[in-house]
């Protein structure tokens, strides 16, 4: 008969730490930059999409900055590698860099999909601005909507899209 092995019980001494007295530290109020300099002139608007991300891009004909969700695009997409080259690609392909102020409102999905949605929307807005740019943007594959989506989950599959049902037999 197998002997039961007893586990050693280790007794840890209880250490009680007293919480230090709360010290009030003045916190600087950081105001978000909501005062962006958008021209009050007419604009061209287009919608770009990727996965679940949707970008409403406005193209102003006065030269200025590139804003995404009320922030500079370099700050908004700062964590995505090579993001500046990606979101300015439609402007470099059409040789219109520095001619526009661009404002984009993006929501849904993650950073990379939002970046692709902004590029798609910017390309569409440039085509609305000048239809002759369509040939250049089409050759660079910037007008094609990437329709790959996340696969929907199936009922009874344990929460995943392609998971198999568990067999009751052993």
TIMI-795844 format. One record per residue: residue in three letters; x, y negated, z of N, C-alpha, C, O in turn. Coordinates in steps of 0.1 Angstrom, whole numbers, plus 5000, padded with zeros to 4 digits. Layout:
N
AlaXYZXYZXYZXYZ ...
END
This chain:
170
Unk500850125000500050005000500949885000501949875007 Unk500549784992501349664991501149585003500049565009 Unk502349525008502249445019501949295015502349255004 Unk501149235022500849095019501949015024502449025035 Unk502448925015503448835019502848705024502048645018 Unk503348675036502748555042503548435037504848435036 Unk502848325033503548205029503948125041503248115051 Unk505148065040505547985051504747855051504647795040 Unk504347815062503647695063504647585067505247585078 Unk504747495058505647385061504847265066503847215061 Unk505247215078504547105084505346985081506546965085 Unk504646895074505346765071504946665081503746645085 Unk505946585086505546485096504746375089505146335077 Unk503846325096502946215090503746085092504146045103 Unk503846015081504445885082503445775079502745785069 Unk503245695088502245585086502945455083503845415091 Unk502545395072503145265069502145165071500945175067 Unk502545055077501644945079501644855067502744825062 Unk500544815063500444735051501044595055500744545066 Unk501844535047502444405050501344305049500344315043 Unk501544195057500544095057500444035043501444015036 Unk499144005039498943945026499443805025499143715034 Unk500243785015500743645013500043595000500043664990 Unk499543475001498843414989499843354980500543254984 Unk499943404968500943354958500043274948499143334942 Unk500443154945499643084935499843144921500943164917 Unk498743164915498843224901498543114891497643044892 Unk499443114881499243014871498143054862498043174858 Unk497242964859496142984850496642984835497142884831 Unk496643094829497043104815495843094806494943174806 Unk495842984798494742964789495043024776496143014770 Unk494043094771494243164757494143054747493442954748 Unk494943074736495042984725493743004717493843084707 Unk492742934720491542944711491442824702490542814693 Unk492342724704492342604695493242634684494442584684 Unk492842704674493642734662493342624652492142584651 Unk494242594644494042484634493542544621494342574611 Unk492242564620491642614607491142494600490542404606 Unk491342484587490842374579489242384579488642484580 Unk488642264577487242254577486642264563485442234561 Unk487542294553487042304540486342434537486142514545 Unk485942444524485342574520486242684521487542664520 Unk485742804522486542924522485943034514484743034510 Unk486743134512486243254505486343374515487343384522 Unk485243444516485143554526485043684519484343704509 Unk485743784525485643924520485744014532486343984542 Unk485244144530485244244540486144354536486144404525 Unk487044394545487944514543487644614554487344584565 Unk487744744550487444854559488544964558489144984548 Unk488745024570489545144571489145224583489145164594 Unk488845354582488345434592487145364598486145344591 Unk487145324611486045254618486345104619485445034623 Unk487545064615487844924616487244844604487144884593 Unk486744724608486144634598486844494600486944444611 Unk487244434589487944304589487144204581486944234569 Unk486744094586486143984579487243884577487743824586 Unk487743864564488843784561488343654554487543664545 Unk488743544559488443414553489743354548490743344554 Unk489643304535490743254528490543104526489643064518 Unk491243014532491142874530492242824520493342874521 Unk491942734512492842694501493942604505494742564497 Unk493942554518495042474523496142554529495842654535 Unk497342524527498442604533498442594548498142494554 Unk498742714554498742714569499242854574499942924567 Unk498742894585499143014592498143134589497143114582 Unk498543254594497743374593497243414606498043444615 Unk495943404609495343434622494543554622493843584612 Unk494643634632493843754634493243754648493943744658 Unk491943744649491243744662491743624670491943644682 Unk491743504665492143384671493643384676493943304685 Unk494443474671495843484675496643484662496143514651 Unk497943444663498843454651498943604648499043694657 Unk499043634635499043774631500343844636500343964638 Unk501443764637502743824642502543864656503143964660 Unk501743794664501543834678500543944679500744034687 Unk499543944671498444044672498944184667498644284674 Unk499744184656500244314651501644334655502444404648 Unk502144274666503544284670504044424673505244444671 Unk503244514677503644644681503744744669504344844670 Unk503144704658503144784646504444764638504644644634 Unk505244864635506444834628506244794614505344844607 Unk507044704609506844644595505544584592505044584581 Unk504844534603503544484601503544354592502544334584 Unk504444264594504544144586504644174571503944104563 Unk505444274567505444304553504144364548503844344536 Unk503444434556502244494552501144394550500444404540 Unk500944304560499744214559500044104549499144034545 Unk501344074545501643974535501844034521502143964512 Unk501644164520501944234507501044184496501444154485 Unk499644164499498844104488499343964483499143934472 Unk499843884493500343754489501643764481501743684472 Unk502443854485503743864477503543924463504243884454 Unk502644024462502344084449501743984439502043974428 Unk500843894444500243794436501043664435500643564428 Unk502143654443502943534443502143404448502343304442 Unk501343424458500543314464500943284478500143234486 Unk502143334482502543314496502743164499503343094492 Unk502143124511502242984515501242894509501242774512 Unk500242944502499242864496497942854504497042774502 Unk497742954513496442974520496642974535497743004540 Unk495542934542495342954556494443074557493343074550 Unk494843174564494043304564493543324579494343324588 Unk492243354580491643394593490943524592490143544582 Unk491243614601490543744600489943784614490543754624 Unk488743834613488143884625488044034624487444084615 Unk488744104633488844254632488244324644488444274655 Unk487544434642487044514654487044654650486944694638 Unk487044744659486944884657488244954655489244894651 Unk488345084658489445164656490745124663490745054673 Unk491945154657493245124663493945014655493444964645 Unk495144994660495944884653496344914639496144824630 Unk496745034636497145064622495945054612496045004601 Unk494845104617493645094608493144954607492644914596 Unk493244874617492944734617493844664607493344574599 Unk495044694607496044634598495644664583495644574575 Unk495344794581494944834567493644764563493444734551 Unk492744744572491444674569491744524566491044474557 Unk492644464573492944324570493644314556493244224548 Unk494444404552495144404539494044424528494144354518 Unk493144514531492044544521491144424519490844384508 Unk490844354530489944234530490644124523490044044516 Unk491944104526492743994520492844014505492743914497 Unk493044134501493144164486491744134479491744074468 Unk490644174486489344144480489143994479488543944469 Unk489543914489489343774489490243704478489743614472 Unk491443754476492243704465491643724452491743644443 Unk490943844450490243864437489043774435488843724424 Unk488343744446487243644445487843504442487143424435 Unk488943474447489543344445490043334430489743234424 Unk490643434425491143434411490943574405491743664409 Unk490043594397489743734391490943794383491043914381 Unk491843704379493043754371494043824380494843904375 Unk493943804393494843874402494444014404495244094410 Unk493244054399492744194401493744294395493944404401 Unk494344264384495144364377496444394386496844504387 Unk497044284391498244304400497944384412498644474416 Unk496744344419496444414431496044554429496244644438 Unk495344584418494944714414496144804412496144924416 Unk497244754405498444834403499144864416499744964417 Unk499144774425499744794438498844874448499344904459 Unk497744924443496745004451496344934464496145004474 Unk496044804463495644734475494144714475493544674485 Unk493444734464492044724463491244854466490044854467 Unk491944964467491345094469491045104484491945094492 Unk489845144486489345164500489745304504489345404498 Unk490545314515490945444520489745504528489545464539 Unk489145604522487845644528488045764538487045834541 Unk489245794541489445904551488945864565489345764570 Unk488145954570487545924583487846034593488246144588 Unk487646014605487746124615486546224613485446184611 Unk486946344614485846454612484946454624485346444635 Unk483646454621482646454632482646584639482946694633 Unk482346584652482346704660481046784658480046714655 Unk481146914659479946994657479347034670480047054680 Unk478047054671477447094683477747234687477747324678 Unk478047254699478347394704479847434702480147554704 Unk480647344698482047384695483047344706484247344704 Unk482547304717483347264729484047134727485147114733 Unk483447044720483946904720484846874709485146754707 Unk485346964701486246944690485646974677484647044677 Unk486146914666485546934653485647074647484747134642 Unk486847124649487147254643487447364652487947474649 Unk487147344665487347454675486347564673485247544669 Unk486847684675485947804673485147834686485647794697 Unk484047894684483247934696484048044703484648124698 Unk483848044716484548144725483748274724482548274725 Unk484448384722483748514721483448564735484348554744 Unk482248614738481948664751482548794754482648834766 Unk483048864744483649004746485048984750485748894746 Unk485449084758486849084763487649194757488849214760 
END
